[in-house]
């Protein structure tokens, strides 16, 4: 293969090819991209890796499960599901065929329908055998499971070949089982490593396949303009059908990226890219424009669902960039996952960039249990850790995190909750003598915990990250059970109670990500201005750890690019926001808590609401700010006054009044300059009653 001629690889997931309309959208993306290449005189071959249609792989797995479990007197359920799956594909074929009616290559759809009919007939025979024997080998299950990708690739290939714009293009499809070959792992040395690619054999087979296609094609280009490839499926070293296991289609894309010496791998899914945290848990999470390979791997391992950790493996050595894109939002540039730059490797990233991008993102691993092995008999004794984790490995228990104090008095590790009982039994058996003789006091299991992980290359060479991380946890009243950080300094993980997961995630995200967005014009290498709803953020940026006097108004934030400027004589929203900060600062004195209440418009801020606020904090100085389409009541509470009535402040009746008051508002924001009992009470009260609040300086999504 000509390694100088760079391919580009696209991969489309199941939601991107869920039905006929989605196939049309995928085809449009590919055709538009190819036409742009031709227009720019940079035409290059394109490989397209596709998943099965949405829910098809799950459906095939379900067929096997139903056939295995159903009583011999009944077999209607799996047969009905079998018919439903077949009809799903026939419906897609007929829909796409109707769009290209009359095209000379329309017969491809008829041929495909016949092929799928035969495949489903074979699958039904397999299912009947499974139903009769009430068992199914792994090899047969993988053969059945892999059909979805084979049908999907042929469906997209047929449709692309029948489009008017592609008449002169060389479009082919490849069954990956013909070239992608796994290593023989029958010796069990790599039993738990997952599928291992035999790169030498796979590369040779792919070169031979492409050469054979070139010999048979008589068009203008012997090399395919578009090559549609099945994801997920492969073959064993002896030629049997196999799969790359779950999430294998993304893995397939990066594998073929390496085999084809691609210049880029594009993973198309149903989200815009990688976010700084799960947007379902952190409402002000931001999409990351770029990140390094290792940052992506760390985030993926610790729960980020957008990409699987193994997807990155094949492209690291070849330094192939990977871009995560949204099939349903093509204009979004997505997230670039790239090799580290030289300054990042050497730790020479400019200080102002490093400090504003210390942590790229946060993620959680939920539903874990923490096992703690503790005893004086462990101190200074060689081989304790080896015995412990050797026993755990032999029991095939997955260890997610390990933490040990330098005293060697205890060692703890996290495992999935479902494996906690078995893990405890395994450890107790391994250390039976030490437990009996009192050298190990106990094997304690703490269930219902989770891990919150912070990931970022710029954590290296930066002092104070751990302190800031733990301080944010403390402010959110979250107790840290265990903490672990490798010497790479790229990841820091803490174990906390599962019930505190969302609050902890929001707290650390505000501390590192949101604050950087609001304080720095440069994020991810791009210049940012603060959008309209963020222009109010300075109102809440009132931290003062050493002084009880609120700071002077900050420098006004810029309006969003393209946002209509204020008319002559009318104060801009930014100017009004800073004016409000000034008024609050003038009246703040010894205030320690700023409250901003946002309503949809000035008239909706009723007198009743103002009176409730006045009763809530009699010493509060309130400022009404009209912000065009929003209005805000900014209040500064003198917590010294509140502390005088702290007993009444915590009564249930006050909680009810507090909640009813602020549920009338669109949003409530609290900014504590110094946290103490009253401030913590306010925070927990809001959290308990579901009042939407943002701590410290964040002010998003009004």
MOPELIN-V72471 format. One record per residue. N is the residue number from 1. RES is the residue in three letters. SS is DSSP state (hx for helix, st for strand, lp for the rest). PSI is psi in degrees with one decimal (999 if undefined). D_LAST is the distance of its C-alpha to the last C-alpha in whole Angstrom. Layout:
# MOPELIN-V72471
N,RES,SS,PSI,D_LAST + N,RES,SS,PSI,D_LAST
This chain:
# MOPELIN-V72471
1,UNK,lp,142.0,55 + 2,UNK,lp,102.4,54 + 3,UNK,lp,-12.9,52 + 4,UNK,lp,-25.2,51 + 5,UNK,lp,101.8,50 + 6,UNK,lp,127.9,46 + 7,UNK,lp,164.7,44 + 8,UNK,st,144.8,41 + 9,UNK,st,133.4,40 + 10,UNK,st,142.0,37 + 11,UNK,st,130.6,36 + 12,UNK,st,125.7,34 + 13,UNK,lp,179.8,33 + 14,UNK,hx,-39.1,34 + 15,UNK,hx,-25.2,31 + 16,UNK,hx,-19.4,31 + 17,UNK,hx,42.7,35 + 18,UNK,lp,-28.8,34 + 19,UNK,lp,-176.0,36 + 20,UNK,hx,-41.4,38 + 21,UNK,hx,-37.0,35 + 22,UNK,hx,-36.3,33 + 23,UNK,hx,-37.7,37 + 24,UNK,hx,-40.9,37 + 25,UNK,hx,-42.2,33 + 26,UNK,hx,-45.3,35 + 27,UNK,hx,-39.9,38 + 28,UNK,hx,-42.1,36 + 29,UNK,hx,-45.0,34 + 30,UNK,hx,-43.9,38 + 31,UNK,hx,-44.0,39 + 32,UNK,hx,-40.5,37 + 33,UNK,hx,-43.2,37 + 34,UNK,hx,-40.5,41 + 35,UNK,hx,-36.0,41 + 36,UNK,hx,-37.3,39 + 37,UNK,hx,-45.4,42 + 38,UNK,hx,-42.5,45 + 39,UNK,hx,-38.0,43 + 40,UNK,lp,6.3,43 + 41,UNK,lp,40.9,46 + 42,UNK,lp,39.2,45 + 43,UNK,lp,133.0,45 + 44,UNK,lp,154.1,46 + 45,UNK,lp,146.8,46 + 46,UNK,st,127.9,43 + 47,UNK,st,135.4,43 + 48,UNK,st,110.6,41 + 49,UNK,st,129.6,40 + 50,UNK,st,146.3,39 + 51,UNK,lp,175.1,38 + 52,UNK,lp,160.6,39 + 53,UNK,lp,149.4,38 + 54,UNK,lp,130.5,35 + 55,UNK,lp,1.2,36 + 56,UNK,hx,-46.1,40 + 57,UNK,hx,-43.5,41 + 58,UNK,hx,-38.6,39 + 59,UNK,hx,-39.4,41 + 60,UNK,hx,-38.5,45 + 61,UNK,hx,-41.0,44 + 62,UNK,hx,-37.4,44 + 63,UNK,hx,-45.5,47 + 64,UNK,hx,-43.8,49 + 65,UNK,hx,-42.5,48 + 66,UNK,hx,-42.0,49 + 67,UNK,hx,-31.8,52 + 68,UNK,hx,-37.1,53 + 69,UNK,hx,-23.0,52 + 70,UNK,lp,144.3,53 + 71,UNK,lp,150.2,56 + 72,UNK,lp,-19.0,59 + 73,UNK,lp,-9.5,60 + 74,UNK,lp,130.5,56 + 75,UNK,lp,16.1,55 + 76,UNK,hx,-30.2,53 + 77,UNK,hx,-53.9,49 + 78,UNK,hx,-30.7,49 + 79,UNK,hx,-37.1,51 + 80,UNK,hx,-43.5,49 + 81,UNK,hx,-37.4,46 + 82,UNK,hx,-43.8,48 + 83,UNK,hx,-39.1,49 + 84,UNK,hx,-42.9,45 + 85,UNK,hx,-41.7,44 + 86,UNK,hx,-42.8,47 + 87,UNK,hx,-35.0,46 + 88,UNK,hx,-43.5,42 + 89,UNK,hx,-38.4,44 + 90,UNK,hx,-38.2,46 + 91,UNK,hx,-42.2,44 + 92,UNK,hx,-40.5,42 + 93,UNK,hx,-48.6,45 + 94,UNK,hx,-39.1,46 + 95,UNK,hx,-48.7,43 + 96,UNK,hx,-36.1,43 + 97,UNK,hx,-36.9,47 + 98,UNK,hx,-27.7,46 + 99,UNK,hx,-33.4,44 + 100,UNK,lp,27.2,47 + 101,UNK,lp,132.3,50 + 102,UNK,lp,-6.3,53 + 103,UNK,lp,142.8,52 + 104,UNK,lp,-26.9,55 + 105,UNK,lp,15.7,53 + 106,UNK,lp,-25.3,52 + 107,UNK,hx,-17.1,55 + 108,UNK,hx,-34.8,52 + 109,UNK,hx,-39.7,50 + 110,UNK,hx,-40.5,54 + 111,UNK,hx,-41.2,55 + 112,UNK,hx,-40.7,51 + 113,UNK,hx,-40.3,52 + 114,UNK,hx,-40.5,55 + 115,UNK,hx,-45.6,54 + 116,UNK,hx,-37.1,51 + 117,UNK,hx,-45.0,54 + 118,UNK,hx,-41.7,56 + 119,UNK,hx,-43.1,53 + 120,UNK,hx,-33.1,52 + 121,UNK,hx,-41.8,56 + 122,UNK,hx,-41.0,56 + 123,UNK,hx,-38.9,53 + 124,UNK,hx,-38.4,55 + 125,UNK,hx,-43.1,58 + 126,UNK,hx,-44.4,56 + 127,UNK,hx,-38.3,54 + 128,UNK,hx,-37.5,58 + 129,UNK,hx,-42.1,59 + 130,UNK,hx,-42.4,56 + 131,UNK,hx,-39.1,57 + 132,UNK,hx,-39.8,60 + 133,UNK,hx,-12.5,60 + 134,UNK,lp,32.7,57 + 135,UNK,lp,157.0,56 + 136,UNK,lp,126.9,54 + 137,UNK,lp,156.7,55 + 138,UNK,hx,-38.3,52 + 139,UNK,hx,-43.7,54 + 140,UNK,hx,-39.0,54 + 141,UNK,hx,-42.2,50 + 142,UNK,hx,-34.2,49 + 143,UNK,hx,-45.2,51 + 144,UNK,hx,-44.6,50 + 145,UNK,hx,-30.2,46 + 146,UNK,lp,-6.4,46 + 147,UNK,hx,-32.7,47 + 148,UNK,hx,-43.8,44 + 149,UNK,hx,-36.2,43 + 150,UNK,hx,-43.9,47 + 151,UNK,hx,-41.4,46 + 152,UNK,hx,-43.8,42 + 153,UNK,hx,-42.2,44 + 154,UNK,hx,-34.7,47 + 155,UNK,hx,-46.5,45 + 156,UNK,hx,-39.3,42 + 157,UNK,hx,-44.4,46 + 158,UNK,hx,-43.7,47 + 159,UNK,hx,-43.5,44 + 160,UNK,hx,-39.3,44 + 161,UNK,hx,-20.6,48 + 162,UNK,lp,7.2,48 + 163,UNK,lp,146.2,45 + 164,UNK,hx,-40.4,47 + 165,UNK,hx,-18.1,45 + 166,UNK,hx,13.1,47 + 167,UNK,lp,-40.1,50 + 168,UNK,lp,3.9,52 + 169,UNK,lp,149.6,50 + 170,UNK,lp,103.3,51 + 171,UNK,st,123.4,49 + 172,UNK,st,166.6,50 + 173,UNK,st,148.3,49 + 174,UNK,st,126.2,50 + 175,UNK,lp,110.7,50 + 176,UNK,hx,-20.4,49 + 177,UNK,hx,-17.7,51 + 178,UNK,hx,-21.6,54 + 179,UNK,lp,-37.5,53 + 180,UNK,lp,114.8,51 + 181,UNK,st,136.5,53 + 182,UNK,st,152.8,52 + 183,UNK,lp,156.5,54 + 184,UNK,lp,116.1,57 + 185,UNK,lp,28.1,55 + 186,UNK,lp,-16.1,58 + 187,UNK,lp,-3.1,59 + 188,UNK,lp,3.9,56 + 189,UNK,lp,-23.4,56 + 190,UNK,lp,33.9,52 + 191,UNK,lp,-42.9,52 + 192,UNK,lp,14.4,48 + 193,UNK,lp,-4.2,47 + 194,UNK,lp,-179.4,46 + 195,UNK,lp,131.7,47 + 196,UNK,lp,121.1,49 + 197,UNK,st,134.7,50 + 198,UNK,lp,95.1,53 + 199,UNK,hx,-37.0,52 + 200,UNK,hx,-51.8,56 + 201,UNK,hx,-42.2,57 + 202,UNK,hx,-41.6,53 + 203,UNK,hx,-42.3,53 + 204,UNK,hx,-45.0,57 + 205,UNK,hx,-38.7,56 + 206,UNK,hx,-42.4,54 + 207,UNK,hx,-42.4,56 + 208,UNK,hx,-39.5,59 + 209,UNK,hx,-44.9,56 + 210,UNK,hx,-37.9,55 + 211,UNK,hx,-39.7,59 + 212,UNK,hx,-39.3,60 + 213,UNK,hx,-41.5,57 + 214,UNK,hx,-36.0,58 + 215,UNK,hx,-29.6,62 + 216,UNK,hx,-13.7,61 + 217,UNK,lp,133.6,59 + 218,UNK,lp,8.0,60 + 219,UNK,lp,-167.4,58 + 220,UNK,lp,-30.1,57 + 221,UNK,lp,116.4,55 + 222,UNK,lp,-28.5,56 + 223,UNK,lp,133.3,53 + 224,UNK,lp,136.0,50 + 225,UNK,lp,-42.0,48 + 226,UNK,st,126.8,45 + 227,UNK,st,112.0,46 + 228,UNK,st,125.2,44 + 229,UNK,st,140.9,45 + 230,UNK,st,130.7,44 + 231,UNK,lp,171.0,42 + 232,UNK,lp,-38.0,43 + 233,UNK,st,156.2,46 + 234,UNK,st,-168.6,49 + 235,UNK,st,153.6,53 + 236,UNK,lp,173.3,55 + 237,UNK,lp,-23.1,57 + 238,UNK,lp,17.8,60 + 239,UNK,lp,7.7,58 + 240,UNK,lp,147.6,57 + 241,UNK,st,138.4,53 + 242,UNK,st,177.5,50 + 243,UNK,st,166.1,47 + 244,UNK,lp,14.9,44 + 245,UNK,lp,-174.0,43 + 246,UNK,lp,145.0,39 + 247,UNK,lp,20.7,37 + 248,UNK,hx,-19.7,40 + 249,UNK,hx,-40.4,39 + 250,UNK,hx,-41.6,36 + 251,UNK,hx,-42.1,39 + 252,UNK,hx,-41.9,42 + 253,UNK,hx,-45.5,40 + 254,UNK,hx,-31.2,40 + 255,UNK,hx,-49.0,44 + 256,UNK,hx,-26.9,44 + 257,UNK,hx,-42.7,42 + 258,UNK,hx,-44.1,45 + 259,UNK,hx,-34.1,48 + 260,UNK,lp,3.0,47 + 261,UNK,lp,49.0,47 + 262,UNK,lp,153.9,43 + 263,UNK,lp,-23.4,41 + 264,UNK,st,150.0,38 + 265,UNK,st,122.5,37 + 266,UNK,st,122.2,34 + 267,UNK,st,112.3,32 + 268,UNK,st,126.8,30 + 269,UNK,st,-154.9,28 + 270,UNK,lp,17.8,25 + 271,UNK,lp,160.1,22 + 272,UNK,lp,-26.3,22 + 273,UNK,lp,-158.3,23 + 274,UNK,lp,133.1,23 + 275,UNK,st,160.2,20 + 276,UNK,lp,-17.1,20 + 277,UNK,lp,169.5,19 + 278,UNK,lp,114.7,19 + 279,UNK,lp,-21.2,16 + 280,UNK,lp,-21.2,16 + 281,UNK,lp,-29.5,17 + 282,UNK,lp,105.2,14 + 283,UNK,lp,-23.0,11 + 284,UNK,lp,24.3,11 + 285,UNK,lp,144.2,14 + 286,UNK,lp,150.2,16 + 287,UNK,st,135.5,18 + 288,UNK,lp,130.9,22 + 289,UNK,lp,-29.0,24 + 290,UNK,st,159.9,27 + 291,UNK,st,163.4,29 + 292,UNK,st,167.1,32 + 293,UNK,hx,-49.8,34 + 294,UNK,hx,-35.0,35 + 295,UNK,hx,-41.8,31 + 296,UNK,hx,-42.2,30 + 297,UNK,hx,-44.9,33 + 298,UNK,hx,-46.7,32 + 299,UNK,hx,-40.3,28 + 300,UNK,hx,-41.5,30 + 301,UNK,hx,-37.2,33 + 302,UNK,lp,37.1,30 + 303,UNK,lp,-11.8,28 + 304,UNK,lp,121.1,26 + 305,UNK,lp,-5.8,27 + 306,UNK,lp,-35.4,27 + 307,UNK,lp,145.6,30 + 308,UNK,lp,142.7,33 + 309,UNK,hx,-37.1,35 + 310,UNK,hx,-17.0,38 + 311,UNK,hx,-31.5,37 + 312,UNK,hx,-26.2,37 + 313,UNK,hx,-54.6,41 + 314,UNK,hx,-25.5,43 + 315,UNK,hx,-9.7,41 + 316,UNK,hx,-49.9,41 + 317,UNK,lp,-31.3,45 + 318,UNK,lp,-5.0,44 + 319,UNK,lp,44.6,41 + 320,UNK,lp,123.9,40 + 321,UNK,st,149.0,36 + 322,UNK,st,133.9,34 + 323,UNK,st,127.7,31 + 324,UNK,st,123.7,28 + 325,UNK,st,164.2,27 + 326,UNK,st,117.5,25 + 327,UNK,lp,-29.8,28 + 328,UNK,lp,5.7,25 + 329,UNK,lp,69.0,23 + 330,UNK,lp,-28.7,26 + 331,UNK,lp,-19.0,25 + 332,UNK,lp,128.9,23 + 333,UNK,lp,-17.6,25 + 334,UNK,lp,-164.5,25 + 335,UNK,st,124.4,26 + 336,UNK,st,127.0,29 + 337,UNK,st,117.6,31 + 338,UNK,st,167.8,34 + 339,UNK,lp,155.6,37 + 340,UNK,lp,145.5,36 + 341,UNK,lp,164.2,37 + 342,UNK,hx,-38.8,40 + 343,UNK,hx,-29.4,39 + 344,UNK,hx,-37.5,36 + 345,UNK,hx,-41.9,40 + 346,UNK,hx,-7.7,41 + 347,UNK,lp,24.9,38 + 348,UNK,lp,24.0,38 + 349,UNK,lp,132.7,35 + 350,UNK,lp,140.6,34 + 351,UNK,hx,-43.6,33 + 352,UNK,hx,-28.8,29 + 353,UNK,hx,-44.5,28 + 354,UNK,hx,-42.9,30 + 355,UNK,hx,-26.7,28 + 356,UNK,hx,-2.6,24 + 357,UNK,lp,41.8,25 + 358,UNK,lp,-48.5,27 + 359,UNK,lp,128.4,25 + 360,UNK,lp,-39.2,24 + 361,UNK,st,167.9,23 + 362,UNK,st,148.3,23 + 363,UNK,st,166.3,25 + 364,UNK,st,149.6,26 + 365,UNK,st,113.4,29 + 366,UNK,st,167.0,29 + 367,UNK,st,60.4,32 + 368,UNK,st,168.7,35 + 369,UNK,st,144.6,38 + 370,UNK,st,121.9,39 + 371,UNK,st,130.3,43 + 372,UNK,st,121.5,44 + 373,UNK,st,120.0,48 + 374,UNK,st,137.7,49 + 375,UNK,lp,148.8,53 + 376,UNK,hx,-22.2,55 + 377,UNK,hx,-5.9,57 + 378,UNK,hx,-18.2,55 + 379,UNK,lp,122.5,55 + 380,UNK,lp,6.8,57 + 381,UNK,lp,116.6,58 + 382,UNK,lp,147.1,58 + 383,UNK,lp,3.3,56 + 384,UNK,hx,-48.2,54 + 385,UNK,hx,-37.8,51 + 386,UNK,hx,-43.9,53 + 387,UNK,hx,-42.8,55 + 388,UNK,hx,-55.1,51 + 389,UNK,hx,-19.0,49 + 390,UNK,hx,-41.4,53 + 391,UNK,hx,-40.2,53 + 392,UNK,hx,-39.9,49 + 393,UNK,hx,-42.0,50 + 394,UNK,hx,-29.1,53 + 395,UNK,lp,3.0,51 + 396,UNK,lp,46.4,48 + 397,UNK,lp,131.2,45 + 398,UNK,lp,123.7,42 + 399,UNK,st,122.6,41 + 400,UNK,st,-33.1,38 + 401,UNK,st,145.1,38 + 402,UNK,st,138.7,41 + 403,UNK,st,134.6,41 + 404,UNK,st,135.0,44 + 405,UNK,lp,152.8,45 + 406,UNK,lp,-18.7,48 + 407,UNK,lp,-15.3,50 + 408,UNK,lp,14.7,50 + 409,UNK,lp,-25.5,50 + 410,UNK,st,156.2,48 + 411,UNK,st,134.0,46 + 412,UNK,st,155.6,43 + 413,UNK,st,151.2,41 + 414,UNK,st,139.7,38 + 415,UNK,st,160.8,39 + 416,UNK,st,141.3,38 + 417,UNK,hx,-36.6,38 + 418,UNK,hx,-19.6,40 + 419,UNK,hx,5.2,43 + 420,UNK,hx,-46.5,43 + 421,UNK,hx,-45.2,46 + 422,UNK,hx,-37.0,48 + 423,UNK,hx,-43.8,47 + 424,UNK,hx,-45.0,48 + 425,UNK,hx,-40.2,51 + 426,UNK,hx,-45.2,52 + 427,UNK,hx,-41.9,51 + 428,UNK,hx,-36.1,53 + 429,UNK,hx,-38.3,56 + 430,UNK,hx,-31.3,56 + 431,UNK,lp,37.4,56 + 432,UNK,hx,-46.7,59 + 433,UNK,hx,-44.8,61 + 434,UNK,hx,-37.5,59 + 435,UNK,hx,-40.7,57 + 436,UNK,hx,-37.3,61 + 437,UNK,lp,1.3,62 + 438,UNK,lp,6.8,59 + 439,UNK,lp,-29.3,58 + 440,UNK,lp,122.7,55 + 441,UNK,lp,-42.6,53 + 442,UNK,st,160.7,51 + 443,UNK,st,102.2,49 + 444,UNK,st,139.0,45 + 445,UNK,st,122.5,43 + 446,UNK,st,108.1,39 + 447,UNK,st,173.0,37 + 448,UNK,st,51.4,34 + 449,UNK,st,170.1,32 + 450,UNK,st,170.4,30 + 451,UNK,st,133.4,30 + 452,UNK,st,122.1,27 + 453,UNK,st,136.3,28 + 454,UNK,st,131.7,27 + 455,UNK,st,133.6,28 + 456,UNK,lp,131.1,29 + 457,UNK,hx,-30.3,32 + 458,UNK,hx,1.3,31 + 459,UNK,hx,-27.8,31 + 460,UNK,lp,142.5,35 + 461,UNK,lp,13.9,37 + 462,UNK,lp,121.0,34 + 463,UNK,lp,147.6,34 + 464,UNK,lp,3.8,32 + 465,UNK,hx,-46.7,30 + 466,UNK,hx,-40.1,31 + 467,UNK,hx,-43.7,31 + 468,UNK,hx,-39.3,27 + 469,UNK,hx,-48.6,27 + 470,UNK,hx,-33.4,29 + 471,UNK,hx,-40.8,27 + 472,UNK,hx,-39.5,24 + 473,UNK,hx,-44.4,25 + 474,UNK,hx,-40.2,27 + 475,UNK,hx,-32.7,24 + 476,UNK,lp,7.0,22 + 477,UNK,lp,41.6,26 + 478,UNK,lp,126.2,27 + 479,UNK,lp,131.5,30 + 480,UNK,lp,122.0,32 + 481,UNK,lp,-36.5,35 + 482,UNK,st,156.3,36 + 483,UNK,st,144.8,35 + 484,UNK,st,139.1,36 + 485,UNK,st,130.6,36 + 486,UNK,lp,166.3,39 + 487,UNK,lp,-15.9,41 + 488,UNK,lp,-19.1,39 + 489,UNK,lp,18.2,36 + 490,UNK,lp,-20.8,33 + 491,UNK,st,135.5,32 + 492,UNK,st,127.4,32 + 493,UNK,st,140.8,31 + 494,UNK,st,147.9,31 + 495,UNK,st,126.7,32 + 496,UNK,st,171.3,30 + 497,UNK,st,141.1,30 + 498,UNK,hx,-35.5,28 + 499,UNK,hx,-21.5,27 + 500,UNK,hx,2.3,25 + 501,UNK,hx,-52.0,24 + 502,UNK,hx,-41.3,20 + 503,UNK,hx,-40.5,20 + 504,UNK,hx,-43.8,22 + 505,UNK,hx,-43.4,20 + 506,UNK,hx,-38.8,17 + 507,UNK,hx,-47.6,19 + 508,UNK,hx,-32.2,21 + 509,UNK,hx,-43.3,18 + 510,UNK,hx,-40.4,16 + 511,UNK,hx,-39.6,20 + 512,UNK,hx,-43.4,21 + 513,UNK,hx,-55.8,18 + 514,UNK,hx,-40.7,15 + 515,UNK,hx,-36.6,17 + 516,UNK,hx,-39.7,19 + 517,UNK,hx,-36.2,17 + 518,UNK,hx,-23.1,16 + 519,UNK,hx,-17.4,19 + 520,UNK,lp,134.8,21 + 521,UNK,lp,-8.2,21 + 522,UNK,st,114.5,23 + 523,UNK,st,127.7,22 + 524,UNK,lp,35.2,24 + 525,UNK,lp,3.4,27 + 526,UNK,st,147.7,24 + 527,UNK,st,130.4,23 + 528,UNK,lp,141.9,19 + 529,UNK,lp,161.0,17 + 530,UNK,lp,126.7,14 + 531,UNK,lp,172.3,11 + 532,UNK,hx,-48.3,10 + 533,UNK,hx,-19.6,6 + 534,UNK,hx,-13.1,9 + 535,UNK,hx,-18.8,11 + 536,UNK,hx,-6.4,10 + 537,UNK,hx,-35.2,11 + 538,UNK,hx,-25.6,15 + 539,UNK,hx,-29.5,14 + 540,UNK,hx,1.8,14 + 541,UNK,lp,72.7,17 + 542,UNK,lp,39.9,19 + 543,UNK,lp,138.2,22 + 544,UNK,lp,90.8,25 + 545,UNK,lp,-20.4,28 + 546,UNK,lp,-5.7,31 + 547,UNK,lp,145.0,30 + 548,UNK,lp,-1.2,28 + 549,UNK,lp,132.3,28 + 550,UNK,lp,144.7,24 + 551,UNK,lp,167.6,24 + 552,UNK,lp,161.0,25 + 553,UNK,lp,140.1,22 + 554,UNK,lp,171.8,21 + 555,UNK,lp,134.7,22 + 556,UNK,lp,144.0,19 + 557,UNK,lp,153.1,17 + 558,UNK,lp,150.7,18 + 559,UNK,lp,160.2,16 + 560,UNK,lp,144.7,16 + 561,UNK,lp,130.9,19 + 562,UNK,lp,-6.4,20 + 563,UNK,lp,139.2,17 + 564,UNK,lp,128.2,19 + 565,UNK,lp,157.0,20 + 566,UNK,lp,145.4,20 + 567,UNK,lp,158.0,23 + 568,UNK,lp,133.8,26 + 569,UNK,lp,-9.9,26 + 570,UNK,lp,129.2,22 + 571,UNK,lp,137.7,21 + 572,UNK,lp,163.0,18 + 573,UNK,hx,-37.4,14 + 574,UNK,hx,-43.9,15 + 575,UNK,hx,-40.8,19 + 576,UNK,hx,-41.8,17 + 577,UNK,hx,-44.3,15 + 578,UNK,hx,-32.0,18 + 579,UNK,hx,-42.0,20 + 580,UNK,hx,-40.1,18 + 581,UNK,hx,-42.3,18 + 582,UNK,hx,-43.9,22 + 583,UNK,hx,-40.0,22 + 584,UNK,hx,-42.7,21 + 585,UNK,hx,-40.7,23 + 586,UNK,hx,-38.2,26 + 587,UNK,hx,-3.5,26 + 588,UNK,hx,-44.1,25 + 589,UNK,lp,-115.0,28 + 590,UNK,lp,19.4,29 + 591,UNK,lp,145.7,25 + 592,UNK,lp,-3.8,24 + 593,UNK,st,124.7,20 + 594,UNK,st,134.2,17 + 595,UNK,st,132.7,15 + 596,UNK,st,127.2,12 + 597,UNK,st,125.9,11 + 598,UNK,st,130.0,8 + 599,UNK,st,164.6,9 + 600,UNK,lp,-34.9,9 + 601,UNK,lp,171.0,12 + 602,UNK,hx,-37.6,15 + 603,UNK,hx,-26.0,17 + 604,UNK,hx,-13.1,15 + 605,UNK,lp,85.3,15 + 606,UNK,lp,160.1,19 + 607,UNK,hx,-35.5,22 + 608,UNK,hx,-43.2,22 + 609,UNK,hx,-42.0,19 + 610,UNK,hx,-40.3,20 + 611,UNK,hx,-39.6,23 + 612,UNK,hx,-42.1,22 + 613,UNK,hx,-40.1,20 + 614,UNK,hx,-40.7,23 + 615,UNK,hx,-33.6,25 + 616,UNK,hx,-40.4,23 + 617,UNK,lp,88.4,24 + 618,UNK,lp,-28.5,27 + 619,UNK,lp,3.3,27 + 620,UNK,lp,135.9,23 + 621,UNK,st,121.4,23 + 622,UNK,st,142.9,20 + 623,UNK,st,124.7,19 + 624,UNK,st,124.9,17 + 625,UNK,st,121.7,15 + 626,UNK,st,118.5,14 + 627,UNK,st,57.9,12 + 628,UNK,lp,-94.6,13 + 629,UNK,lp,2.1,11 + 630,UNK,st,161.4,9 + 631,UNK,st,151.2,11 + 632,UNK,st,139.2,11 + 633,UNK,st,115.9,14 + 634,UNK,st,126.2,15 + 635,UNK,st,146.9,18 + 636,UNK,st,115.6,20 + 637,UNK,st,131.1,22 + 638,UNK,lp,102.1,26 + 639,UNK,hx,-17.8,27 + 640,UNK,hx,-38.6,30 + 641,UNK,hx,-43.1,30 + 642,UNK,hx,-36.1,28 + 643,UNK,hx,-25.7,31 + 644,UNK,hx,-24.9,34 + 645,UNK,lp,37.0,32 + 646,UNK,hx,-28.8,31 + 647,UNK,hx,-48.2,33 + 648,UNK,hx,-30.4,32 + 649,UNK,hx,-29.8,28 + 650,UNK,lp,5.0,29 + 651,UNK,lp,153.9,30 + 652,UNK,hx,-37.2,29 + 653,UNK,hx,-37.2,29 + 654,UNK,hx,-38.5,26 + 655,UNK,hx,-44.4,24 + 656,UNK,hx,-43.2,24 + 657,UNK,hx,-42.3,23 + 658,UNK,hx,-48.3,20 + 659,UNK,hx,-47.4,19 + 660,UNK,hx,-34.9,19 + 661,UNK,hx,-51.5,18 + 662,UNK,hx,-13.7,14 + 663,UNK,lp,-14.7,14 + 664,UNK,lp,-13.1,14 + 665,UNK,lp,161.3,11 + 666,UNK,lp,-35.9,7 + 667,UNK,st,151.6,7 + 668,UNK,st,140.0,10 + 669,UNK,st,133.4,11 + 670,UNK,st,134.7,14 + 671,UNK,st,115.1,16 + 672,UNK,st,121.7,20 + 673,UNK,lp,-39.9,23 + 674,UNK,lp,125.2,25 + 675,UNK,lp,135.2,25 + 676,UNK,lp,-168.2,28 + 677,UNK,hx,-44.1,28 + 678,UNK,hx,-43.9,26 + 679,UNK,hx,-42.9,23 + 680,UNK,hx,-37.0,24 + 681,UNK,hx,-44.7,24 + 682,UNK,hx,-46.5,21 + 683,UNK,hx,-50.3,19 + 684,UNK,hx,-33.6,21 + 685,UNK,hx,-45.5,21 + 686,UNK,hx,-44.6,17 + 687,UNK,hx,-42.2,18 + 688,UNK,hx,-39.9,21 + 689,UNK,hx,6.9,19 + 690,UNK,lp,20.1,16 + 691,UNK,lp,130.4,13 + 692,UNK,lp,115.2,10 + 693,UNK,st,156.6,11 + 694,UNK,st,123.8,11 + 695,UNK,st,150.7,14 + 696,UNK,lp,-106.5,16 + 697,UNK,lp,-6.4,14 + 698,UNK,lp,143.8,11 + 699,UNK,lp,82.2,8 + 700,UNK,lp,159.8,6 + 701,UNK,lp,42.8,4 + 702,UNK,lp,999,0
